[in-house]
Amino acid sequence: MSLLRWVLLVLTQTGGKRLRGEILPAMSPSEIYRRIWAMVERIPEGRVATYGQIASLVGRPGRARQVGYALHNLPEGTDVPWHRVINAQGRVSPRSSPGWDGLQKSLLVEEGVRFDADDRI
């Protein structure tokens, strides 16, 4: 499934709110995080989405960093595929804790995601 087809599928399933430019009402951080986690769970194996794409899909365009914060705060032992979210340059984002970016790349490679010589997907 192409990323475009996946995005269209998600928009269809969410009522197309982003297609009509509607913005969701204010939510508490925990509500926003749950929406972000639910959207990330929909990314198919072997595919990726950007932080910005996820932000737009949950009705928070321009809030890519909030997606990063939500993923950073995933509960321990979660099944949410956090590793399928990358930055707008098509790369794994560097982390403050050593080793996590390498783990993310390894998980993506295991799923069949290919990287070029510049580590872009």
For each residue, the residues with C-beta under 8 A, 3 or more apart:
1: 5 6 9 44 47
2: 5 6
3: 6 7 47 48 49
4: 7 8
5: 1 2 8 9
6: 1 2 3 9 10 42 43 44 47 49
7: 3 4 10 11 49 53 57
8: 4 5 11 12
9: 1 5 6 12 13
10: 6 7 13 14 39 42 57
11: 7 8 14 16 17 18 19 57
12: 8 9 16
13: 9 10
14: 10 11 17 18 57
15:
16: 11 12 19 20
17: 11 14 20 22 24 59
18: 11 14 21 22 56 57 59 61
19: 11 16
20: 16 17
21: 18
22: 17 18 59
23: 59 60 61
24: 17 27 58 59 60
25:
26:
27: 24 31 32 35
28: 31 32
29: 32 33
30: 33 34
31: 27 28 34 35
32: 27 28 29 35 36 58 60 66 70
33: 29 30 36 37 69 70 73
34: 30 31 37 38
35: 27 31 32 38 39 58 59
36: 32 33 39 40 54 55 58 66 67 70 71
37: 33 34 40 41 70 71 74 78 80
38: 34 35 41 42
39: 10 35 36 42 43 54 57 58
40: 36 37 43 49 54 71 80 81 82 84 85
41: 37 38 79 80 81
42: 6 10 38 39
43: 6 39 40 47 48 49 81 84 85
44: 1 6 47
45: 81 111
46: 111 112 113
47: 1 3 6 43 44 84 113
48: 3 43 84 85 86 108 113 121
49: 3 6 7 40 43 53 54 57 84 85 86
50: 53 54 64 85 86 87 88
51: 54 55 64 65 67 68 85 86 87 88 93
52: 55 56 61 62 64 67 88
53: 7 49 50 56 57
54: 36 39 40 49 50 51 57 58 64 67 85
55: 36 51 52 58 60 61 62 63 64 66 67
56: 18 52 53 59 60 61
57: 7 10 11 14 18 39 49 53 54
58: 24 32 35 36 39 54 55
59: 17 18 22 23 24 35 56
60: 23 24 32 55 56 63 66
61: 18 23 52 55 56
62: 52 55
63: 55 60 66 67
64: 50 51 52 54 55 67 68 88
65: 51 68 69
66: 32 36 55 60 63 69 70
67: 36 51 52 54 55 63 64 70 71 85
68: 51 64 65 71 72 93
69: 33 65 66 72 73
70: 32 33 36 37 66 67 73 74
71: 36 37 40 67 68 74 80 82 85
72: 68 69
73: 33 69 70
74: 37 70 71 78 80 82
75: 78
76:
77:
78: 37 74 75 82
79: 41
80: 37 40 41 71 74
81: 40 41 43 45 84
82: 40 71 74 78 85 104
83: 103 104 107 108
84: 40 43 47 48 49 81 108 111
85: 40 43 48 49 50 51 54 67 71 82
86: 48 49 50 51 90 91 92 93 121
87: 50 51 90 91 92 93
88: 50 51 52 64
89: 120
90: 86 87 120 121
91: 86 87 119 120 121
92: 86 87 101 104 105 108 119
93: 51 68 86 87 101
94: 101
95: 98 99 100 101
96:
97: 100
98: 95
99: 95 102 103
100: 95 97 103 104
101: 92 93 94 95 104 105
102: 99 105 106
103: 83 99 100 106 107
104: 82 83 92 100 101 107 108
105: 92 101 102 108 109 115 119
106: 102 103 109 110
107: 83 103 104 110 111
108: 48 83 84 92 104 105 111 113 115 121
109: 105 106 112 113 114 115
110: 106 107
111: 45 46 84 107 108
112: 46 109
113: 46 47 48 108 109 121
114: 109 121
115: 105 108 109 119 120 121
116: 119 120 121
117:
118:
119: 91 92 105 115 116
120: 89 90 91 115 116
121: 48 86 90 91 108 113 114 115 116
